Amino acid sequence: MIPAHPPDTTASTSAASASSSYYDRLHPWCIIRHLPNLQRTTIARFRHCNPAEAHLRVLRQLTPTATYSLVFDTESDRVSRKG
């Protein structure tokens, strides 16, 4: 299974957020799990759509009662440009 975020090896929080946004830009395909009260959580991020779809199929087979979505996340790119 591919982790949702890379391991944080930096000591500085600004460096950690910069590396996280860089990782997010490199992996724009996200699997989102929908939670109650209009909440959501990112399960995994991928560089390409095909592996994301395959992972989504497995998740839906393992937990059929949960609701998942596959999205292309461009928001992380816009947020990093504003700063």
CYANA upper distance limits for C-alpha pairs under 8 A (distance plus 0.5 A):
  2 ILE  CA     44 ALA  CA      7.22
  2 ILE  CA     45 ARG  CA      8.32
  3 PRO  CA     44 ALA  CA      6.67
  3 PRO  CA     45 ARG  CA      8.25
  4 ALA  CA     42 THR  CA      7.54
  4 ALA  CA     43 ILE  CA      6.31
  4 ALA  CA     44 ALA  CA      4.59
  4 ALA  CA     45 ARG  CA      6.11
  5 HIS  CA     20 SER  CA      7.85
  5 HIS  CA     23 TYR  CA      8.19
  5 HIS  CA     44 ALA  CA      8.10
  5 HIS  CA     45 ARG  CA      8.13
  6 PRO  CA     20 SER  CA      8.00
  6 PRO  CA     23 TYR  CA      7.98
  8 ASP  CA     16 ALA  CA      7.11
  9 THR  CA     16 ALA  CA      8.47
 10 THR  CA     15 ALA  CA      7.08
 10 THR  CA     16 ALA  CA      6.40
 11 ALA  CA     15 ALA  CA      8.17
 11 ALA  CA     16 ALA  CA      8.02
 12 SER  CA     16 ALA  CA      6.67
 13 THR  CA     17 SER  CA      6.62
 14 SER  CA     18 ALA  CA      6.62
 15 ALA  CA     19 SER  CA      6.62
 16 ALA  CA     20 SER  CA      6.57
 17 SER  CA     21 SER  CA      6.61
 18 ALA  CA     22 TYR  CA      6.67
 19 SER  CA     23 TYR  CA      6.57
 20 SER  CA     24 ASP  CA      6.54
 21 SER  CA     25 ARG  CA      6.59
 21 SER  CA     76 SER  CA      6.92
 21 SER  CA     77 ASP  CA      8.08
 21 SER  CA     80 SER  CA      7.48
 22 TYR  CA     26 LEU  CA      6.80
 23 TYR  CA     27 HIS  CA      6.69
 24 ASP  CA     28 PRO  CA      6.55
 24 ASP  CA     45 ARG  CA      8.03
 24 ASP  CA     76 SER  CA      7.02
 25 ARG  CA     74 THR  CA      8.26
 25 ARG  CA     76 SER  CA      7.07
 25 ARG  CA     77 ASP  CA      6.56
 26 LEU  CA     47 ARG  CA      6.61
 27 HIS  CA     45 ARG  CA      5.97
 27 HIS  CA     46 PHE  CA      5.12
 27 HIS  CA     47 ARG  CA      4.65
 27 HIS  CA     48 HIS  CA      8.02
 28 PRO  CA     45 ARG  CA      7.12
 28 PRO  CA     46 PHE  CA      6.85
 28 PRO  CA     47 ARG  CA      6.57
 28 PRO  CA     48 HIS  CA      8.45
 28 PRO  CA     72 PHE  CA      5.98
 28 PRO  CA     73 ASP  CA      5.47
 28 PRO  CA     74 THR  CA      7.19
 29 TRP  CA     45 ARG  CA      6.03
 29 TRP  CA     46 PHE  CA      5.48
 29 TRP  CA     47 ARG  CA      6.67
 29 TRP  CA     48 HIS  CA      7.06
 29 TRP  CA     49 CYS  CA      6.81
 29 TRP  CA     52 ALA  CA      7.28
 29 TRP  CA     70 LEU  CA      7.48
 29 TRP  CA     71 VAL  CA      6.29
 29 TRP  CA     72 PHE  CA      5.13
 29 TRP  CA     73 ASP  CA      6.65
 30 CYS  CA     42 THR  CA      7.14
 30 CYS  CA     43 ILE  CA      7.85
 30 CYS  CA     44 ALA  CA      6.28
 30 CYS  CA     45 ARG  CA      4.98
 30 CYS  CA     46 PHE  CA      6.86
 30 CYS  CA     52 ALA  CA      7.85
 30 CYS  CA     70 LEU  CA      6.23
 30 CYS  CA     71 VAL  CA      5.79
 30 CYS  CA     72 PHE  CA      6.75
 30 CYS  CA     73 ASP  CA      7.16
 31 ILE  CA     42 THR  CA      6.44
 31 ILE  CA     43 ILE  CA      5.96
 31 ILE  CA     44 ALA  CA      5.92
 31 ILE  CA     45 ARG  CA      7.02
 31 ILE  CA     52 ALA  CA      7.64
 31 ILE  CA     56 LEU  CA      7.45
 31 ILE  CA     68 TYR  CA      7.15
 31 ILE  CA     69 SER  CA      6.18
 31 ILE  CA     70 LEU  CA      5.20
 31 ILE  CA     71 VAL  CA      7.00
 32 ILE  CA     40 ARG  CA      6.97
 32 ILE  CA     41 THR  CA      6.14
 32 ILE  CA     42 THR  CA      5.10
 32 ILE  CA     43 ILE  CA      6.20
 32 ILE  CA     44 ALA  CA      8.11
 32 ILE  CA     68 TYR  CA      5.96
 32 ILE  CA     69 SER  CA      5.63
 32 ILE  CA     70 LEU  CA      6.83
 32 ILE  CA     71 VAL  CA      7.89
 33 ARG  CA     40 ARG  CA      6.07
 33 ARG  CA     41 THR  CA      5.89
 33 ARG  CA     42 THR  CA      6.89
 33 ARG  CA     43 ILE  CA      7.01
 33 ARG  CA     66 ALA  CA      7.74
 33 ARG  CA     67 THR  CA      6.37
 33 ARG  CA     68 TYR  CA      5.01
 33 ARG  CA     69 SER  CA      7.07
 34 HIS  CA     38 LEU  CA      7.74
 34 HIS  CA     39 GLN  CA      6.74
 34 HIS  CA     40 ARG  CA      5.06
 34 HIS  CA     41 THR  CA      7.28
 34 HIS  CA     66 ALA  CA      7.96
 34 HIS  CA     67 THR  CA      6.03
 34 HIS  CA     68 TYR  CA      6.55
 34 HIS  CA     69 SER  CA      8.25
 35 LEU  CA     39 GLN  CA      5.47
 35 LEU  CA     40 ARG  CA      5.70
 35 LEU  CA     41 THR  CA      8.01
 35 LEU  CA     67 THR  CA      8.45
 45 ARG  CA     52 ALA  CA      8.09
 46 PHE  CA     51 PRO  CA      7.58
 46 PHE  CA     52 ALA  CA      6.44
 48 HIS  CA     52 ALA  CA      7.23
 49 CYS  CA     53 GLU  CA      6.65
 50 ASN  CA     54 ALA  CA      6.77
 51 PRO  CA     55 HIS  CA      6.62
 52 ALA  CA     56 LEU  CA      6.56
 52 ALA  CA     70 LEU  CA      7.95
 53 GLU  CA     57 ARG  CA      6.73
 53 GLU  CA     70 LEU  CA      7.92
 54 ALA  CA     58 VAL  CA      7.01
 55 HIS  CA     59 LEU  CA      6.74
 56 LEU  CA     60 ARG  CA      6.65
 56 LEU  CA     68 TYR  CA      8.00
 56 LEU  CA     70 LEU  CA      8.02
 57 ARG  CA     61 GLN  CA      6.79
 58 VAL  CA     62 LEU  CA      6.67
 59 LEU  CA     63 THR  CA      6.48
 59 LEU  CA     64 PRO  CA      8.31
 60 ARG  CA     64 PRO  CA      5.55
 60 ARG  CA     66 ALA  CA      7.86
 60 ARG  CA     67 THR  CA      8.41
 60 ARG  CA     68 TYR  CA      8.03
 74 THR  CA     78 ARG  CA      7.28
 75 GLU  CA     79 VAL  CA      6.72
 76 SER  CA     80 SER  CA      6.82
 77 ASP  CA     81 ARG  CA      7.00
 78 ARG  CA     82 LYS  CA      7.01
 79 VAL  CA     83 GLY  CA      7.38
